[in-house]
Amino acid sequence: MKLNLLSCDAVRPDRRAISKCIAEISSNIDESLSIELTSIILEGDPVDIEIEDKNSGSALRALRKLNIDYEIIE
């Protein structure tokens, strides 16, 4: 499943938690790339990631918990 991470609406976003979440839920992103992607999201630019279908429910819950807006691409 592909997701488009749009933005983070948290008042004080936790960069470390967001980057860790992205690295854990994504099927092809390592820790250093997830840190870069976190900065991009917090600046307000969208980011595409791919997650495994078997983890999609828990991945979407984790993103909502971190106040990350997303849209499902496919």
C-alpha positions as CSV (number, residue, x, y, z in Angstrom):
1,M,0.0,0.0,0.0
2,K,1.3,3.5,-0.9
3,L,0.7,6.5,1.4
4,N,1.2,10.1,0.8
5,L,2.1,11.7,4.1
6,L,0.8,15.3,3.9
7,S,1.7,17.1,7.1
8,C,1.9,17.0,10.8
9,D,-0.7,18.9,12.8
10,A,0.9,18.4,16.3
11,V,1.6,21.5,18.3
12,R,5.0,20.2,19.3
13,P,5.8,17.3,17.0
14,D,8.2,14.7,18.3
15,R,10.8,14.4,15.5
16,R,12.3,11.2,16.9
17,A,9.0,9.4,17.3
18,I,7.9,10.4,13.8
19,S,11.1,9.2,12.2
20,K,11.1,6.0,14.2
21,C,7.5,5.4,13.1
22,I,8.3,6.0,9.4
23,A,11.2,3.6,9.6
24,E,9.2,0.9,11.3
25,I,6.1,1.0,9.1
26,S,7.8,1.5,5.8
27,S,9.0,-1.5,3.7
28,N,12.0,0.2,2.1
29,I,13.1,3.2,4.3
30,D,16.0,3.0,6.7
31,E,16.6,5.2,9.8
32,S,18.7,7.9,8.2
33,L,16.2,8.4,5.3
34,S,13.3,8.5,7.8
35,I,15.0,11.4,9.6
36,E,15.2,13.3,6.3
37,L,11.6,12.5,5.4
38,T,10.5,13.7,8.9
39,S,12.1,17.1,8.2
40,I,10.4,17.3,4.9
41,I,7.0,16.5,6.4
42,L,7.4,19.0,9.2
43,E,8.3,21.7,6.6
44,G,4.9,21.0,5.0
45,D,5.9,19.1,1.9
46,P,4.2,15.7,1.2
47,V,6.2,12.5,1.2
48,D,5.3,9.1,-0.5
49,I,6.1,5.9,1.4
50,E,5.1,2.3,0.9
51,I,4.0,0.0,3.7
52,E,3.2,-3.7,3.7
53,D,-0.5,-4.6,3.5
54,K,-0.3,-6.9,6.5
55,N,0.8,-3.9,8.7
56,S,-1.5,-1.3,7.3
57,G,-4.0,-1.1,10.2
58,S,-1.4,-0.6,12.9
59,A,0.6,1.7,10.6
60,L,-2.3,4.0,10.0
61,R,-3.1,4.1,13.7
62,A,0.5,5.0,14.5
63,L,0.3,7.9,12.0
64,R,-3.0,9.2,13.4
65,K,-1.5,9.0,17.0
66,L,1.4,11.3,15.8
67,N,-1.1,13.7,14.2
68,I,0.2,13.0,10.7
69,D,-2.3,13.6,7.9
70,Y,-2.1,11.1,5.1
71,E,-3.9,9.9,2.0
72,I,-3.9,6.4,0.6
73,I,-2.7,6.3,-2.9
74,E,-3.2,2.6,-3.7
